[in-house]
Amino acid sequence: MVYHVVSDSSCDLLHSEFISESVGFTSVPLHVCVGEHEFVDNDALDVSELLRVMREEKASASSACPSPTDYANAFSKGDKTVCFTISSGVSGSFNAAMQGRALALEEHPEKEICVIDTRSTASVPLMLIRRAK
């Protein structure tokens, strides 16, 4: 049995910080768009470069939630998965995760996937991830 925890990257948890021999972890990245530049919020994000581009860009920045396919791919890694998303009140991440769950279950109906709208931001999803681990 493979247990897995999934979250969007709003949880601010690096893969290297989630160490477990019995539970896997996947952070599905949000995207930050600044002018013509798109930054993927993952472990390789160059925050200094993001901030530099934000200072120089006159237009407002925007963000995009992970795609349902990104979530479905993350859900395929575990037999039993729990997913924590940033509040559905501020992001489409929960809806994308639910669509990703449906996609994953079409292909693997034996999987157990629970998606939780934390109705909060960074600190609460992080606490829940650590508790689930």
DSSP file with accessible surface (Angstrom, degrees, kcal/mol):
  #  RESIDUE AA STRUCTURE BP1 BP2  ACC     N-H-->O    O-->H-N    N-H-->O    O-->H-N    TCO  KAPPA ALPHA  PHI   PSI    X-CA   Y-CA   Z-CA
    1    1 A M              0   0  144      0, 0.0     2,-0.6     0, 0.0    77,-0.0   0.000 360.0 360.0 360.0 126.5    0.0    0.0    0.0
    2    2 A V        -     0   0   73     21,-0.0    77,-2.4     2,-0.0    78,-2.1  -0.920 360.0-160.0-107.6 118.7    1.5    3.4   -1.0
    3    3 A Y  E     -ab  23  80A 114     19,-0.7    21,-2.7    -2,-0.6     2,-0.4  -0.783  13.7-176.5 -96.4 142.7    0.3    6.4    0.9
    4    4 A H  E     -ab  24  81A  14     76,-2.3    78,-2.0    -2,-0.4     2,-0.4  -0.998  19.3-155.2-144.7 141.2    0.7    9.8   -0.6
    5    5 A V  E     -ab  25  82A   3     19,-2.4    21,-2.2    -2,-0.4     2,-0.4  -0.962  17.2-173.3-115.2 133.9    0.1   13.4    0.4
    6    6 A V  E     +ab  26  83A   0     76,-2.4    78,-2.4    -2,-0.4     2,-0.3  -0.960   9.4 162.4-127.1 143.8   -0.5   16.1   -2.3
    7    7 A S  E     -ab  27  84A   0     19,-1.9    21,-3.2    -2,-0.4    78,-0.2  -0.983  40.1-106.3-150.8 156.6   -0.8   19.8   -2.0
    8    8 A D  E >   -a   28   0A   0     76,-1.0     3,-1.6    -2,-0.3     4,-0.1  -0.429  48.3-100.5 -75.1 165.5   -0.6   22.8   -4.3
    9    9 A S  G >  S+     0   0    5     19,-1.7     3,-1.9     1,-0.3     4,-0.1   0.562 107.5  90.0 -72.1  -2.2    2.6   24.8   -3.8
   10   10 A S  G 3  S+     0   0   13      1,-0.3    -1,-0.3     2,-0.1   112,-0.1   0.722  71.9  75.5 -64.4 -15.5    0.9   27.4   -1.6
   11   11 A C  G <  S-     0   0    1     -3,-1.6    -1,-0.3    73,-0.1    -2,-0.1   0.657  95.6-140.3 -70.2 -14.4    1.8   25.2    1.3
   12   12 A D    <   +     0   0  110     -3,-1.9     2,-0.5     1,-0.2    -2,-0.1   0.865  51.5 141.3  56.8  40.1    5.4   26.5    1.0
   13   13 A L        -     0   0    8     -4,-0.1    -1,-0.2     5,-0.0     2,-0.2  -0.959  43.4-143.7-115.8 121.3    6.9   23.0    1.7
   14   14 A L    >>  -     0   0   73     -2,-0.5     3,-1.4     1,-0.1     4,-0.5  -0.526  21.2-121.7 -78.0 149.7    9.9   21.9   -0.3
   15   15 A H  G >4 S+     0   0   79      1,-0.3     3,-1.4     2,-0.2    -1,-0.1   0.883 114.1  59.4 -57.3 -36.8   10.2   18.2   -1.3
   16   16 A S  G 34 S+     0   0   86      1,-0.3    -1,-0.3     3,-0.1    -3,-0.0   0.705 100.4  56.5 -67.2 -17.8   13.5   18.0    0.6
   17   17 A E  G <4 S+     0   0   98     -3,-1.4     2,-0.9     1,-0.1    -1,-0.3   0.579  92.0  75.7 -88.2 -11.7   11.6   19.0    3.8
   18   18 A F    <<  +     0   0   20     -3,-1.4     2,-0.6    -4,-0.5    -1,-0.1  -0.830  63.4 171.1-103.1  95.6    9.1   16.2    3.6
   19   19 A I        +     0   0  130     -2,-0.9     2,-0.3     5,-0.1     5,-0.1  -0.928  11.3 138.9-113.1 117.9   11.1   13.1    4.7
   20   20 A S        -     0   0   40     -2,-0.6     5,-0.1     3,-0.1    -2,-0.0  -0.952  41.4-155.3-156.6 138.0    9.2    9.9    5.2
   21   21 A E  S    S+     0   0  211     -2,-0.3     3,-0.1     1,-0.1    -1,-0.1   0.637 100.7  37.0 -85.5 -13.9    9.9    6.3    4.5
   22   22 A S  S    S+     0   0   87      1,-0.2   -19,-0.7   111,-0.1     2,-0.4   0.577 112.2  53.3-115.7 -11.0    6.2    5.4    4.4
   23   23 A V  E     -a    3   0A  19    -21,-0.1   -19,-0.2    55,-0.0    -1,-0.2  -0.991  65.9-147.8-132.5 130.5    4.5    8.4    2.9
   24   24 A G  E     -a    4   0A  25    -21,-2.7   -19,-2.4    -2,-0.4     2,-0.4  -0.478  12.2-154.3 -88.6 164.4    5.2   10.1   -0.4
   25   25 A F  E     -a    5   0A  19    -21,-0.2     2,-0.4    -2,-0.2   -19,-0.2  -0.996  12.4-178.5-142.9 136.4    4.7   13.8   -1.1
   26   26 A T  E     -a    6   0A  14    -21,-2.2   -19,-1.9    -2,-0.4     2,-0.6  -0.994  12.1-158.1-134.2 128.5    4.0   15.8   -4.2
   27   27 A S  E     -a    7   0A  17     -2,-0.4   -19,-0.2   -21,-0.2   -18,-0.1  -0.934  13.8-150.1-101.9 117.0    3.6   19.6   -4.4
   28   28 A V  E     -a    8   0A   5    -21,-3.2   -19,-1.7    -2,-0.6     2,-0.1  -0.808  27.3-121.6 -90.3 118.6    1.7   20.6   -7.5
   29   29 A P        -     0   0   29      0, 0.0     2,-0.2     0, 0.0    13,-0.1  -0.352  13.9-146.3 -75.9 139.9    3.0   24.0   -8.6
   30   30 A L        -     0   0   24     11,-0.4    11,-2.8    -2,-0.1     2,-0.4  -0.459  24.1-128.0 -78.8 166.3    1.0   27.2   -9.0
   31   31 A H  E     -DE  40  64B  35     33,-2.7    33,-2.5     9,-0.2     2,-0.5  -0.960  12.2-155.3-123.4 139.9    2.2   29.6  -11.7
   32   32 A V  E     -DE  39  63B  34      7,-2.9     7,-3.2    -2,-0.4     2,-0.5  -0.969   9.3-160.3-115.3 125.0    3.0   33.3  -11.3
   33   33 A C  E     +DE  38  62B  34     29,-3.2    29,-2.6    -2,-0.5     2,-0.5  -0.924  12.9 175.3-110.2 124.6    2.7   35.4  -14.5
   34   34 A V  E >   -D   37   0B   1      3,-2.8     3,-2.5    -2,-0.5     2,-0.1  -0.944  64.2 -57.4-129.7 106.0    4.5   38.8  -14.6
   35   35 A G  T 3  S-     0   0   37     25,-0.5    27,-0.0    -2,-0.5    19,-0.0  -0.392 122.2 -15.9  59.3-126.1    4.2   40.5  -17.9
   36   36 A E  T 3  S+     0   0  189     -2,-0.1     2,-0.4    -3,-0.1    -1,-0.3   0.468 121.6  94.5 -85.8  -3.3    5.7   38.1  -20.5
   37   37 A H  E <   -D   34   0B  90     -3,-2.5    -3,-2.8    13,-0.0     2,-0.4  -0.729  54.4-165.2 -97.6 139.0    7.4   36.0  -17.9
   38   38 A E  E     -D   33   0B 120     -2,-0.4     2,-0.4    -5,-0.2    -5,-0.2  -0.988   5.4-164.9-122.2 129.6    5.9   32.9  -16.3
   39   39 A F  E     -D   32   0B  25     -7,-3.2    -7,-2.9    -2,-0.4     2,-0.5  -0.941  12.6-142.2-114.6 134.6    7.4   31.4  -13.1
   40   40 A V  E     -D   31   0B  52     -2,-0.4     2,-2.0    -9,-0.2    -9,-0.2  -0.846  17.1-134.0 -96.5 125.3    6.6   27.9  -11.8
   41   41 A D        +     0   0   41    -11,-2.8   -11,-0.4    -2,-0.5     2,-0.2  -0.532  62.5 115.5 -82.9  79.1    6.3   27.8   -8.0
   42   42 A N  S >  S-     0   0   70     -2,-2.0     3,-2.0   -13,-0.1   -28,-0.1  -0.688  86.1 -75.5-132.0-173.2    8.4   24.7   -7.4
   43   43 A D  T 3  S+     0   0   78      1,-0.3    -2,-0.1    -2,-0.2   -29,-0.1   0.750 128.1  55.1 -60.3 -23.0   11.7   23.9   -5.6
   44   44 A A  T 3  S+     0   0   85      2,-0.1    -1,-0.3    -4,-0.1    -3,-0.1   0.447  75.7 131.2 -91.6   1.8   13.7   25.4   -8.6
   45   45 A L    <   -     0   0   39     -3,-2.0     2,-1.2     1,-0.1     3,-0.1  -0.326  54.1-142.0 -59.7 127.3   11.9   28.8   -8.4
   46   46 A D     >  -     0   0   91      1,-0.2     4,-2.3    -2,-0.1     3,-0.2  -0.774  19.1-175.1 -90.5  93.4   14.4   31.6   -8.5
   47   47 A V  H  > S+     0   0   81     -2,-1.2     4,-2.8     1,-0.2     5,-0.2   0.881  80.4  56.6 -61.8 -37.9   12.7   34.0   -6.0
   48   48 A S  H  > S+     0   0   92      1,-0.2     4,-2.2     2,-0.2    -1,-0.2   0.919 109.1  46.3 -60.2 -42.5   15.3   36.7   -6.6
   49   49 A E  H  > S+     0   0   65      2,-0.2     4,-2.7     1,-0.2     5,-0.2   0.913 111.1  52.3 -67.4 -42.0   14.6   36.7  -10.3
   50   50 A L  H  X S+     0   0   20     -4,-2.3     4,-2.5     1,-0.2    -2,-0.2   0.949 111.8  45.8 -57.9 -47.4   10.8   36.7   -9.7
   51   51 A L  H  X S+     0   0   84     -4,-2.8     4,-2.2     2,-0.2    -1,-0.2   0.891 111.4  52.7 -65.6 -37.7   11.2   39.8   -7.4
   52   52 A R  H  X S+     0   0   79     -4,-2.2     4,-1.8    -5,-0.2    -1,-0.2   0.952 111.3  45.8 -62.1 -47.5   13.5   41.5   -9.9
   53   53 A V  H  X S+     0   0    4     -4,-2.7     4,-2.0     1,-0.2    -2,-0.2   0.908 111.2  53.2 -64.4 -38.6   11.0   41.0  -12.8
   54   54 A M  H  < S+     0   0   82     -4,-2.5    -1,-0.2    -5,-0.2    -2,-0.2   0.890 108.1  50.6 -64.1 -38.6    8.1   42.2  -10.5
   55   55 A R  H  < S+     0   0  186     -4,-2.2    -1,-0.2     1,-0.2    -2,-0.2   0.880 115.9  42.1 -64.5 -37.1   10.0   45.4   -9.7
   56   56 A E  H  < S+     0   0  125     -4,-1.8     2,-0.3    -5,-0.2    -2,-0.2   0.736  96.6  88.6 -84.6 -22.5   10.6   46.1  -13.4
   57   57 A E     <  -     0   0   67     -4,-2.0     4,-0.1    -5,-0.2   -22,-0.0  -0.593  55.4-164.4 -84.0 133.0    7.2   45.2  -14.7
   58   58 A K        +     0   0  201     -2,-0.3    -1,-0.1     2,-0.1     2,-0.1   0.789  67.6  79.5 -84.2 -30.4    4.6   47.9  -14.8
   59   59 A A  S    S-     0   0   57      1,-0.1     2,-0.1     0, 0.0    -2,-0.1  -0.368  92.7 -94.0 -76.4 158.2    1.6   45.6  -15.3
   60   60 A S        -     0   0  112      1,-0.1   -25,-0.5   -26,-0.1     2,-0.2  -0.382  37.3-121.1 -69.1 149.4    0.0   43.6  -12.5
   61   61 A A        -     0   0   46    -27,-0.1     2,-0.3    -4,-0.1   -27,-0.2  -0.520  29.4-169.1 -84.8 157.3    1.1   40.1  -11.7
   62   62 A S  E     -E   33   0B  71    -29,-2.6   -29,-3.2    -2,-0.2     2,-0.3  -0.912   8.6-142.1-139.1 168.9   -1.3   37.2  -11.8
   63   63 A S  E     -E   32   0B  93     -2,-0.3     2,-0.4   -31,-0.2   -31,-0.2  -0.911   3.8-154.0-131.8 161.8   -1.3   33.6  -10.8
   64   64 A A  E     -E   31   0B  46    -33,-2.5   -33,-2.7    -2,-0.3     3,-0.1  -0.999  18.5-126.6-136.2 139.2   -2.7   30.4  -12.2
   65   65 A C        -     0   0   45     -2,-0.4   -35,-0.1   -35,-0.2    26,-0.0  -0.319  41.9 -83.6 -77.0 164.7   -3.7   27.2  -10.3
   66   66 A P        -     0   0    1      0, 0.0    -1,-0.2     0, 0.0   -36,-0.1  -0.281  50.9-107.1 -62.2 156.3   -2.3   23.8  -11.3
   67   67 A S     >  -     0   0   43      1,-0.1     4,-1.9    -3,-0.1     5,-0.2  -0.438  22.6-112.9 -82.2 158.7   -4.2   22.0  -14.0
   68   68 A P  H  > S+     0   0   32      0, 0.0     4,-3.0     0, 0.0     5,-0.2   0.885 120.0  55.8 -56.4 -35.9   -6.4   19.0  -13.4
   69   69 A T  H  > S+     0   0   81      2,-0.2     4,-2.6     1,-0.2     5,-0.2   0.892 103.0  54.2 -65.0 -39.1   -3.9   16.9  -15.4
   70   70 A D  H  > S+     0   0   59      1,-0.2     4,-1.7     2,-0.2    -1,-0.2   0.924 112.3  44.4 -58.9 -44.1   -1.1   18.0  -13.0
   71   71 A Y  H  X S+     0   0    0     -4,-1.9     4,-2.8     2,-0.2     5,-0.2   0.930 110.4  53.6 -66.0 -45.1   -3.2   16.8  -10.1
   72   72 A A  H  X S+     0   0   13     -4,-3.0     4,-1.4     1,-0.2    -2,-0.2   0.916 108.6  50.6 -57.5 -41.4   -4.2   13.6  -11.8
   73   73 A N  H  < S+     0   0   94     -4,-2.6     4,-0.3     1,-0.2    -1,-0.2   0.902 111.4  47.9 -62.3 -41.0   -0.5   12.8  -12.4
   74   74 A A  H >< S+     0   0    3     -4,-1.7     3,-1.4     1,-0.2    -2,-0.2   0.908 109.5  53.1 -66.2 -39.5    0.2   13.5   -8.7
   75   75 A F  H >< S+     0   0    0     -4,-2.8     3,-1.2     1,-0.3    -1,-0.2   0.765  96.3  68.2 -68.1 -23.7   -2.7   11.3   -7.6
   76   76 A S  T 3< S+     0   0   53     -4,-1.4    -1,-0.3     1,-0.2    -2,-0.2   0.688  86.6  70.7 -69.9 -13.1   -1.4    8.4   -9.7
   77   77 A K  T <  S+     0   0  120     -3,-1.4     2,-0.3    -4,-0.3    -1,-0.2   0.610  98.0  48.6 -81.2 -13.1    1.6    8.0   -7.4
   78   78 A G    <   -     0   0    0     -3,-1.2     3,-0.2    -4,-0.2   -75,-0.2  -0.909  59.2-148.7-129.9 156.6   -0.3    6.6   -4.4
   79   79 A D  S    S+     0   0   59    -77,-2.4    33,-2.7     1,-0.3     2,-0.5   0.824 103.3  27.6 -82.5 -38.5   -2.9    4.0   -3.6
   80   80 A K  E    S+bc   3 112A  62    -78,-2.1   -76,-2.3    31,-0.2     2,-0.4  -0.985  83.2 178.1-126.0 117.9   -4.3    6.1   -0.8
   81   81 A T  E     -bc   4 113A   8     31,-3.1    33,-2.7    -2,-0.5     2,-0.4  -0.957  19.0-166.9-127.5 138.5   -3.9    9.9   -1.3
   82   82 A V  E     -bc   5 114A  33    -78,-2.0   -76,-2.4    -2,-0.4     2,-0.4  -0.985  13.8-163.6-119.8 134.9   -5.0   12.9    0.7
   83   83 A C  E     -bc   6 115A   0     31,-2.9    33,-3.3    -2,-0.4     2,-0.5  -0.976   5.5-163.3-122.5 131.8   -4.7   16.3   -1.0
   84   84 A F  E     -bc   7 116A  12    -78,-2.4   -76,-1.0    -2,-0.4     2,-0.3  -0.963  13.7-172.2-114.1 127.2   -4.8   19.7    0.7
   85   85 A T  E     - c   0 117A   0     31,-2.3    33,-1.8    -2,-0.5    35,-0.3  -0.834  30.4 -98.6-117.5 158.2   -5.5   22.8   -1.3
   86   86 A I  S    S-     0   0   22     -2,-0.3     8,-0.3     1,-0.2    35,-0.2  -0.256  71.1 -62.2 -60.4 158.3   -5.4   26.5   -0.7
   87   87 A S    >>  -     0   0   22     33,-2.7     3,-1.7     1,-0.2     4,-1.0  -0.122  37.3-137.7 -50.0 133.3   -8.9   28.0    0.0
   88   88 A S  T 34 S+     0   0   53      1,-0.3    -1,-0.2     2,-0.2     7,-0.1   0.679 101.8  70.9 -66.2 -13.5  -11.3   27.6   -2.8
   89   89 A G  T 34 S+     0   0   68      1,-0.2    -1,-0.3    31,-0.1     3,-0.1   0.674 110.8  26.8 -76.2 -15.9  -12.3   31.2   -1.9
   90   90 A V  T <4 S+     0   0  103     -3,-1.7     2,-0.3     1,-0.2    -2,-0.2   0.458 126.4  28.7-122.4  -6.2   -9.0   32.6   -3.3
   91   91 A S     <  -     0   0   28     -4,-1.0     3,-0.4    -5,-0.1     4,-0.3  -0.995  61.3-130.8-153.0 157.6   -8.0   30.0   -5.9
   92   92 A G  S  > S+     0   0   33     -2,-0.3     4,-2.5     1,-0.2     5,-0.2   0.316  80.3 105.8 -88.6   8.2   -9.3   27.5   -8.4
   93   93 A S  H  > S+     0   0    0      1,-0.2     4,-2.6    -6,-0.2    -1,-0.2   0.887  75.3  51.5 -59.6 -42.4   -6.9   24.9   -7.1
   94   94 A F  H  > S+     0   0   44     -3,-0.4     4,-2.4    -8,-0.3    -1,-0.2   0.943 111.6  47.3 -61.2 -46.2   -9.5   22.9   -5.2
   95   95 A N  H  > S+     0   0   96     -4,-0.3     4,-2.2     1,-0.2    -2,-0.2   0.903 112.3  49.8 -62.7 -40.8  -11.7   22.7   -8.3
   96   96 A A  H  X S+     0   0    7     -4,-2.5     4,-2.7     2,-0.2    -1,-0.2   0.901 110.3  51.1 -63.8 -39.5   -8.8   21.6  -10.4
   97   97 A A  H  X S+     0   0    0     -4,-2.6     4,-2.5    -5,-0.2    -2,-0.2   0.900 108.8  50.7 -64.8 -40.4   -7.9   19.0   -7.8
   98   98 A M  H  X S+     0   0   76     -4,-2.4     4,-2.1     2,-0.2    -2,-0.2   0.909 112.1  46.8 -64.9 -39.2  -11.4   17.6   -7.9
   99   99 A Q  H  X S+     0   0  115     -4,-2.2     4,-2.3     2,-0.2    -2,-0.2   0.902 112.0  51.1 -67.0 -39.8  -11.3   17.4  -11.7
  100  100 A G  H  X S+     0   0    0     -4,-2.7     4,-2.7     2,-0.2    -2,-0.2   0.879 107.2  53.9 -63.4 -37.6   -7.9   15.8  -11.4
  101  101 A R  H  X S+     0   0   85     -4,-2.5     4,-2.7     2,-0.2    -2,-0.2   0.938 108.3  49.1 -60.6 -47.0   -9.3   13.3   -8.9
  102  102 A A  H  X S+     0   0   48     -4,-2.1     4,-1.8     1,-0.2    -2,-0.2   0.918 111.9  49.1 -60.3 -42.4  -12.1   12.4  -11.4
  103  103 A L  H  X S+     0   0   72     -4,-2.3     4,-1.4     2,-0.2    -1,-0.2   0.929 112.3  47.8 -61.7 -45.2   -9.5   11.9  -14.2
  104  104 A A  H  X S+     0   0    5     -4,-2.7     4,-2.6     1,-0.2    -2,-0.2   0.901 111.3  50.1 -64.3 -40.5   -7.3    9.7  -12.0
  105  105 A L  H  < S+     0   0   37     -4,-2.7    -1,-0.2     1,-0.2    -2,-0.2   0.795 103.1  60.4 -72.5 -26.4  -10.3    7.6  -10.8
  106  106 A E  H  < S+     0   0  153     -4,-1.8    -1,-0.2    -5,-0.2    -2,-0.2   0.910 116.5  33.2 -61.1 -41.7  -11.4    7.0  -14.5
  107  107 A E  H  < S+     0   0  149     -4,-1.4    -2,-0.2     1,-0.2    -1,-0.2   0.809 135.9  24.6 -84.4 -32.5   -8.1    5.4  -15.1
  108  108 A H    ><  +     0   0   55     -4,-2.6     3,-1.8    -5,-0.2    -1,-0.2  -0.646  63.2 171.2-134.7  76.2   -7.5    3.8  -11.7
  109  109 A P  T 3  S+     0   0   99      0, 0.0    -1,-0.1     0, 0.0    -4,-0.1   0.697  74.8  67.5 -65.1 -14.2  -10.9    3.3  -10.0
  110  110 A E  T 3  S+     0   0  122      2,-0.1    -5,-0.1    -5,-0.0     2,-0.0   0.667  80.2 100.4 -79.1 -14.3   -9.2    1.2   -7.2
  111  111 A K    <   -     0   0   22     -3,-1.8     2,-0.6    -7,-0.2   -31,-0.2  -0.350  66.7-140.4 -72.6 149.9   -7.4    4.3   -5.9
  112  112 A E  E     +c   80   0A 111    -33,-2.7   -31,-3.1   -34,-0.1     2,-0.4  -0.967  26.5 175.4-112.1 118.0   -8.6    6.2   -2.8
  113  113 A I  E     -c   81   0A   7     -2,-0.6     2,-0.5   -33,-0.2   -31,-0.2  -0.983  11.2-172.5-131.2 120.4   -8.3    9.9   -3.2
  114  114 A C  E     -c   82   0A  65    -33,-2.7   -31,-2.9    -2,-0.4     2,-0.5  -0.957   6.0-163.9-113.8 123.9   -9.5   12.5   -0.7
  115  115 A V  E     -c   83   0A  20     -2,-0.5     2,-0.5   -33,-0.2   -31,-0.2  -0.942   6.9-165.1-110.7 126.3   -9.3   16.2   -1.7
  116  116 A I  E     -c   84   0A  61    -33,-3.3   -31,-2.3    -2,-0.5     2,-0.8  -0.954  16.6-147.4-118.4 123.4   -9.7   18.7    1.2
  117  117 A D  E     -c   85   0A  25     -2,-0.5   -31,-0.1   -33,-0.2   -30,-0.1  -0.796  12.6-162.5 -81.6 109.6  -10.4   22.4    0.7
  118  118 A T        -     0   0   19    -33,-1.8    -1,-0.1    -2,-0.8   -31,-0.1   0.650  17.7-143.3 -71.7 -14.2   -8.5   23.8    3.7
  119  119 A R  S    S+     0   0  200      1,-0.2     2,-0.3   -34,-0.2   -33,-0.1   0.843  73.5  75.0  52.4  34.0  -10.4   27.1    3.4
  120  120 A S  S    S-     0   0   32    -35,-0.3   -33,-2.7     2,-0.0    -1,-0.2  -0.853  77.1-110.1-153.1-173.1   -7.2   28.7    4.4
  121  121 A T    >   -     0   0   74     -2,-0.3     3,-1.3   -35,-0.2     5,-0.2  -0.435  62.1 -38.5-120.4-161.8   -3.7   29.7    3.1
  122  122 A A  T 3> S+     0   0   31      1,-0.3     4,-1.9     2,-0.2     5,-0.2   0.621 124.2  48.6 -36.5 -51.3   -0.1   28.6    3.6
  123  123 A S  H 3> S+     0   0   88      1,-0.2     4,-2.1     2,-0.2    -1,-0.3   0.902 111.6  47.6 -69.1 -37.4    0.1   27.9    7.4
  124  124 A V  H <> S+     0   0   43     -3,-1.3     4,-2.6     2,-0.2     5,-0.2   0.960 112.4  47.1 -70.8 -49.2   -3.0   25.7    7.7
  125  125 A P  H  > S+     0   0    0      0, 0.0     4,-2.7     0, 0.0     5,-0.2   0.930 112.8  51.8 -57.3 -38.6   -2.2   23.4    4.7
  126  126 A L  H  X S+     0   0   31     -4,-1.9     4,-2.4    -5,-0.2    -2,-0.2   0.934 109.8  48.2 -62.7 -44.0    1.3   23.0    5.9
  127  127 A M  H  X S+     0   0  117     -4,-2.1     4,-2.1     1,-0.2    -1,-0.2   0.924 112.7  48.7 -61.2 -43.0    0.1   22.0    9.4
  128  128 A L  H  X S+     0   0   52     -4,-2.6     4,-2.7     1,-0.2    -2,-0.2   0.887 109.5  52.1 -66.4 -38.8   -2.3   19.5    7.9
  129  129 A I  H  X S+     0   0    0     -4,-2.7     4,-2.3    -5,-0.2    -1,-0.2   0.933 110.5  47.8 -61.3 -47.3    0.4   18.0    5.7
  130  130 A R  H  < S+     0   0  150     -4,-2.4    -2,-0.2     1,-0.2    -1,-0.2   0.896 112.8  48.9 -62.9 -36.7    2.7   17.5    8.6
  131  131 A R  H  < S+     0   0  217     -4,-2.1    -2,-0.2    -5,-0.2    -1,-0.2   0.912 110.6  50.5 -68.4 -41.7   -0.2   16.0   10.6
  132  132 A A  H  <        0   0   43     -4,-2.7    -2,-0.2     1,-0.2    -1,-0.2   0.885 360.0 360.0 -64.8 -36.4   -1.1   13.6    7.7
  133  133 A K     <        0   0   97     -4,-2.3    -1,-0.2    -5,-0.2    -2,-0.2   0.931 360.0 360.0 -61.3 360.0    2.5   12.5    7.4
